[in-house]
């Protein structure tokens, strides 16, 4: 684990692309961090690339691009990666034509429909659990029933909490999965960070070799763990969920630790 600035600077020489988490890394809730633009501008100035990857499956791609635009960050569509697209690509390869029951926001349901999936609330083949800020007891009850009846069960992102302003959190997809597990005894395979399927997706989308990629985020068990066992460099920022004292007690260790991406900008 590297914290020395000179060593970090040396490590960055091989990096050609940065994959940035969003909440807790470039902004918190609705508030963009004051150093975010400086970091992004520095990446461009050094002829590197940056992409955004969010595990938050409650919104569609357009919503995130619009949110960034509202913060003065304009990107191409290819620069926005969402955990939803990791599972959609995998499902297309392995379960094409199946009917799905999606526990998720209207935006998530529309995303599945837009990719050709038939939404079924009576007898689906697959239950998909997303970060559902419109969650109801009826949705949970149906999901549990379908799972007990033998439907395949997948989760989009394993995050337990979603960070908000003023150092507060709301329950995320992983917490909802724990509730369903308590009722059914079933826990889903997840496809967002830290799934190896996400790492494969990132390598494929960027066209870079793993040793040229750095993943930056504020969560040890998702953003940092996704790089475990690979040549991808993991960079933990302390601007979101994880605090410095959490690192010592975690089995997941980042390659690099910095306070925030503003510090990293000075080392590129």
Phi and psi in degrees as a GROMACS rama.xvg file:
@    title "Ramachandran Plot"
@    xaxis  label "Phi"
@    yaxis  label "Psi"
@TYPE xy
-104.411  130.666  UNK-2
-125.118  -16.3472  UNK-3
-68.8249  130.105  UNK-4
-64.0064  -39.6895  UNK-5
-66.1651  -38.4053  UNK-6
-69.7913  -37.5641  UNK-7
-63.2003  -44.4904  UNK-8
-58.3979  -40.8606  UNK-9
-66.1656  -42.0505  UNK-10
-62.8282  -32.714  UNK-11
-74.1022  -14.0035  UNK-12
-60.5132  -32.5394  UNK-13
-86.9583  -13.0334  UNK-14
-78.6858  127.724  UNK-15
-110.553  -18.7955  UNK-16
-144.625  139.161  UNK-17
-112.517  132.112  UNK-18
-106.509  111.698  UNK-19
-101.92  127.954  UNK-20
-65.7306  167.117  UNK-21
-109.444  -78.8784  UNK-22
-59.3116  123.524  UNK-23
89.8853  -8.67012  UNK-24
-116.711  -50.6214  UNK-25
-108.818  -20.7533  UNK-26
-153.526  170.979  UNK-27
-132.071  111.664  UNK-28
64.951  -112.764  UNK-29
-103.644  1.92144  UNK-30
-108.439  114.502  UNK-31
-71.877  136.071  UNK-32
-66.8568  143.791  UNK-33
-65.1771  -17.8405  UNK-34
-98.8911  -2.07945  UNK-35
-62.7279  -47.8448  UNK-36
-61.424  -37.8621  UNK-37
-61.7278  -43.1163  UNK-38
-64.2131  -48.4605  UNK-39
-62.4491  -40.6202  UNK-40
-64.7431  -36.5969  UNK-41
-68.239  -40.2941  UNK-42
-58.0784  -46.4127  UNK-43
-63.1578  -44.3412  UNK-44
-63.4608  -27.2207  UNK-45
-95.1986  13.3727  UNK-46
60.7384  36.2321  UNK-47
-106.384  175.893  UNK-48
-119.596  157.735  UNK-49
-136.112  145.884  UNK-50
-128.393  158.005  UNK-51
-111.053  138.357  UNK-52
-132.098  120.363  UNK-53
-116.09  138.933  UNK-54
-81.2599  -12.2633  UNK-55
-70.4144  108.124  UNK-56
-95.6028  14.4946  UNK-57
-82.5485  -14.118  UNK-58
-125.579  162.434  UNK-59
-93.3757  175.922  UNK-60
-57.3185  -45.427  UNK-61
-61.2623  -37.0622  UNK-62
-63.4785  -39.8392  UNK-63
-70.9219  -39.6089  UNK-64
-63.5987  -40.7486  UNK-65
-65.3515  -39.6477  UNK-66
-63.6896  -43.7312  UNK-67
-63.9671  -40.8551  UNK-68
-58.6714  -41.214  UNK-69
-64.8494  -18.7169  UNK-70
-99.0748  7.13406  UNK-71
84.5738  17.8576  UNK-72
-114.618  109.649  UNK-73
-104.961  125.157  UNK-74
-131.677  161.263  UNK-75
-76.8658  156.222  UNK-76
-55.3601  -37.1181  UNK-77
-66.7084  -19.3919  UNK-78
-81.4485  -6.05331  UNK-79
-107.864  113.605  UNK-80
-110.458  135.861  UNK-81
-127.763  141.673  UNK-82
-55.533  -30.7846  UNK-83
-56.2378  -38.3331  UNK-84
-72.4698  -24.5346  UNK-85
-65.8888  -47.0266  UNK-86
-72.228  -35.2316  UNK-87
-62.1258  -42.2656  UNK-88
-65.2665  -42.4433  UNK-89
-66.5005  -44.0526  UNK-90
-61.626  -38.4146  UNK-91
-60.2166  -38.107  UNK-92
-75.6564  -33.2617  UNK-93
-111.712  -23.2877  UNK-94
-137.915  32.9385  UNK-95
-59.6079  135.965  UNK-96
92.5224  -8.94424  UNK-97
-75.6003  159.005  UNK-98
-95.6715  141.506  UNK-99
-125.483  146.356  UNK-100
-109.505  116.812  UNK-101
-104.275  115.848  UNK-102
-88.6438  99.5086  UNK-103
-171.352  178.701  UNK-104
-71.4529  164.641  UNK-105
-54.9014  -35.8947  UNK-106
-63.6215  -40.4978  UNK-107
-68.2376  -42.0166  UNK-108
-61.0288  -42.0706  UNK-109
-64.6993  -35.1971  UNK-110
-63.3273  -41.5222  UNK-111
-66.6111  -41.6795  UNK-112
-63.3841  -40.9135  UNK-113
-62.8272  -25.631  UNK-114
-95.2092  13.4409  UNK-115
90.8051  9.99217  UNK-116
-86.7497  142.804  UNK-117
-92.4233  121.353  UNK-118
-85.2076  127.834  UNK-119
-128.577  121.712  UNK-120
-105.918  13.199  UNK-121
-115.794  -52.406  UNK-122
-148.272  71.2019  UNK-123
-76.7661  157.654  UNK-124
-83.815  -28.7287  UNK-125
-137.038  138.246  UNK-126
-104.75  128.36  UNK-127
-113.542  124.721  UNK-128
-106.684  121.369  UNK-129
-116.098  -179.218  UNK-130
-75.9565  102.007  UNK-131
-107.268  99.5564  UNK-132
-79.1509  0.557707  UNK-133
-114.575  24.8283  UNK-134
-59.7248  137.048  UNK-135
-129.34  164.463  UNK-136
-63.9495  -35.7803  UNK-137
-61.5705  -42.8269  UNK-138
-61.8766  -46.8717  UNK-139
-60.716  -44.4471  UNK-140
-61.9881  -44.2374  UNK-141
-63.4739  -45.5722  UNK-142
-58.3506  -46.0621  UNK-143
-62.9982  -40.9673  UNK-144
-62.6415  -47.7246  UNK-145
-62.1851  -39.3974  UNK-146
-65.8478  -43.1929  UNK-147
-62.9651  -31.5997  UNK-148
-81.4514  -0.124009  UNK-149
108.191  5.11992  UNK-150
-65.1357  144.121  UNK-151
-63.8767  153.459  UNK-152
-139.508  119.147  UNK-153
-131.162  146.028  UNK-154
-112.581  150.053  UNK-155
-85.1661  -51.0244  UNK-156
-136.287  139.117  UNK-157
-89.5638  5.81749  UNK-158
-56.1037  132.357  UNK-159
-79.8574  -35.1078  UNK-160
-135.898  151.509  UNK-161
-108.881  120.891  UNK-162
-69.9183  142.756  UNK-163
-127.195  -177.625  UNK-164
-65.1528  160.009  UNK-165
61.1176  33.7966  UNK-166
58.357  39.5805  UNK-167
-115.075  166.002  UNK-168
-140.969  155.32  UNK-169
-125.467  152.295  UNK-170
-60.2215  135.894  UNK-171
-110.36  -170.38  UNK-172
-58.0841  -40.0121  UNK-173
-61.3979  -36.7365  UNK-174
-68.2615  -37.576  UNK-175
-66.1971  -35.3516  UNK-176
-65.0913  -35.4612  UNK-177
-63.3919  -37.8057  UNK-178
-64.6611  -45.9085  UNK-179
-65.1082  -36.737  UNK-180
-62.2757  -39.6713  UNK-181
-63.1271  -29.8142  UNK-182
-87.8034  -36.8603  UNK-183
-109.938  -18.4851  UNK-184
79.5787  4.56952  UNK-185
-109.083  136.723  UNK-186
-124.649  135.578  UNK-187
-81.9326  159.477  UNK-188
-77.7625  131.948  UNK-189
-101.403  153.361  UNK-190
-117.748  -14.6359  UNK-191
-79.0034  -171.392  UNK-192
-57.0916  132.593  UNK-193
-102.601  23.4089  UNK-194
-57.0465  141.072  UNK-195
-62.0596  -25.0698  UNK-196
-65.5962  -32.0419  UNK-197
-68.3463  -42.0749  UNK-198
-62.9058  -42.1439  UNK-199
-60.3379  -41.9498  UNK-200
-61.4686  -44.2763  UNK-201
-63.685  -45.7596  UNK-202
-62.1928  -42.9354  UNK-203
-65.3128  -44.2037  UNK-204
-70.1867  -36.8995  UNK-205
-82.73  -27.6151  UNK-206
74.7796  12.3782  UNK-207
-101.415  156.318  UNK-208
-77.2968  153.35  UNK-209
-53.0624  -35.7726  UNK-210
-74.4249  -4.0474  UNK-211
-101.664  1.35798  UNK-212
-110.963  137.108  UNK-213
-122.957  131.352  UNK-214
-105.951  127.1  UNK-215
-115.922  130.256  UNK-216
-165.508  175.147  UNK-217
-108.669  3.71882  UNK-218
-121.055  127.28  UNK-219
-66.7185  -43.2711  UNK-220
-82.049  -3.88192  UNK-221
-125.886  -69.2285  UNK-222
-59.4189  -42.0329  UNK-223
-85.995  -41.8265  UNK-224
-63.1719  -28.1493  UNK-225
-60.4815  -25.0829  UNK-226
-91.4702  -6.00492  UNK-227
-55.2625  134.723  UNK-228
75.1642  12.2141  UNK-229
-125.526  175.916  UNK-230
-88.7095  0.107689  UNK-231
-69.0138  137.199  UNK-232
-85.6653  128.255  UNK-233
-102.743  130.946  UNK-234
-122.962  114.491  UNK-235
-91.1059  128.756  UNK-236
-105.514  145.927  UNK-237
-100.586  27.4855  UNK-238
-96.0218  1.13863  UNK-239
-130.3  -122.009  UNK-240
-71.811  -43.7834  UNK-241
-80.4582  134.354  UNK-242
-105.463  159.351  UNK-243
-55.0809  -38.9463  UNK-244
-69.1872  -19.269  UNK-245
-70.4108  -25.6362  UNK-246
-64.6818  -41.6088  UNK-247
-62.5308  -32.4689  UNK-248
-94.9416  0.0923149  UNK-249
-97.5011  145.209  UNK-250
-77.0234  -18.8182  UNK-251
-94.4639  123.566  UNK-252
-118.12  129.667  UNK-253
-75.6265  157.826  UNK-254
-72.8613  -36.217  UNK-255
-137.106  143.209  UNK-256
-125.817  128.206  UNK-257
-136.34  160.284  UNK-258
-66.0968  -45.2341  UNK-259
-163.448  170.253  UNK-260
-68.8802  -16.7973  UNK-261
-61.9783  -36.1836  UNK-262
-66.4959  -38.823  UNK-263
-68.1907  -33.4056  UNK-264
-56.1573  -35.205  UNK-265
-74.1533  -12.1753  UNK-266
-107.014  6.47761  UNK-267
